[in-house]
């Protein structure tokens, strides 16, 4: 049931995007520099494209910038998790090494008593 709701929602979003594209088919000129600055520099670049491409391009660029910004912001959390994972693995190896040294073929209780100095 949830799968069908998801497909219905995606179909509505796709239909909305198609309607937006059809309603904004008029061409527009997109210039790299403002006209005054282009005259002063002596160089200008302009491209003509439909308005819906400018809208979709802006949305996509905004999403990409947001994803990169969030990834950079979370770097500290990823570094902490990695450091804790390494510490955990190091401590597990150390515990396994200590267990192996204490239990060198002896009974656990006798090994503990010998470590405390109460065994004879």
C-alpha positions in Angstrom: 0.0 0.0 0.0 2.8 2.4 0.9 4.6 1.6 -2.3 1.5 2.6 -4.3 1.2 5.9 -2.4 4.9 6.6 -3.1 4.4 5.9 -6.8 1.2 8.1 -6.9 3.2 10.9 -5.2 6.1 10.6 -7.7 3.6 10.6 -10.6 2.0 13.8 -9.2 5.4 15.5 -8.9 6.3 14.4 -12.4 3.0 15.7 -13.7 3.6 19.0 -11.9 7.1 19.4 -13.4 5.8 18.7 -16.9 3.0 21.3 -16.5 5.6 23.8 -15.2 7.8 23.1 -18.2 5.0 23.5 -20.7 3.8 26.7 -19.1 7.3 28.2 -19.2 8.5 27.3 -22.7 9.2 30.9 -23.7 12.8 31.6 -24.5 14.8 34.0 -22.4 18.3 35.3 -22.6 20.6 34.4 -19.8 23.7 36.7 -19.6 26.8 35.9 -17.7 27.6 39.6 -16.9 25.4 42.6 -16.5 25.2 44.8 -19.6 27.1 47.7 -18.1 30.0 45.5 -16.9 30.1 43.6 -20.2 30.6 46.9 -22.1 33.3 48.0 -19.7 35.2 44.7 -19.9 34.5 44.3 -23.6 33.4 40.7 -23.3 29.9 39.2 -22.9 28.5 35.8 -22.9 24.8 35.1 -23.3 22.7 32.1 -24.1 19.1 31.8 -25.0 17.1 29.0 -23.4 13.5 28.2 -22.2 12.5 29.6 -18.8 11.8 26.2 -17.3 15.4 25.1 -17.8 16.6 28.1 -15.8 14.1 27.2 -13.1 15.0 23.5 -13.0 18.8 24.4 -13.2 18.4 26.8 -10.2 16.6 24.1 -8.2 19.2 21.5 -9.0 22.1 23.9 -8.2 20.4 24.8 -4.9 20.1 21.1 -4.0 23.7 20.4 -4.9 25.0 23.3 -2.9 22.9 22.2 0.1 24.1 18.7 -0.1 27.8 19.7 -0.2 27.3 22.3 2.6 25.7 19.6 4.8 28.4 17.1 4.0 31.1 19.6 5.0 29.2 20.6 8.1 29.0 17.0 9.3 32.7 16.3 8.8 33.3 16.7 12.6 30.7 14.0 13.4 32.1 11.6 10.9 35.7 12.1 12.2 34.5 11.5 15.8 32.7 8.3 14.8 35.8 7.1 12.9 38.0 7.9 15.9 35.7 6.1 18.3 35.5 3.1 16.0 39.3 2.8 16.0 39.5 3.2 19.8 36.9 0.4 20.2 38.8 -1.9 17.9 42.0 -1.2 19.7 40.5 -1.8 23.1 38.8 -5.1 21.9 42.2 -6.3 20.7 43.8 -5.4 24.0 41.1 -7.2 26.0 41.5 -10.3 23.8 45.2 -10.2 24.3 44.8 -9.9 28.1 42.3 -12.7 28.2 44.7 -14.9 26.3 47.6 -14.1 28.6 45.5 -14.7 31.8 44.0 -18.0 30.6 47.1 -19.7 29.3 45.6 -23.2 29.8 44.5 -22.5 33.4 41.2 -22.4 35.0 39.7 -18.8 35.2 39.3 -18.9 38.9 42.8 -20.1 39.6 44.2 -17.5 37.1 42.4 -14.7 39.0 43.6 -16.0 42.4 47.2 -16.2 41.2 47.0 -12.6 39.9 45.8 -11.4 43.3 48.5 -13.4 45.1 46.1 -15.4 47.3 46.7 -18.8 45.6 49.3 -21.2 47.0 
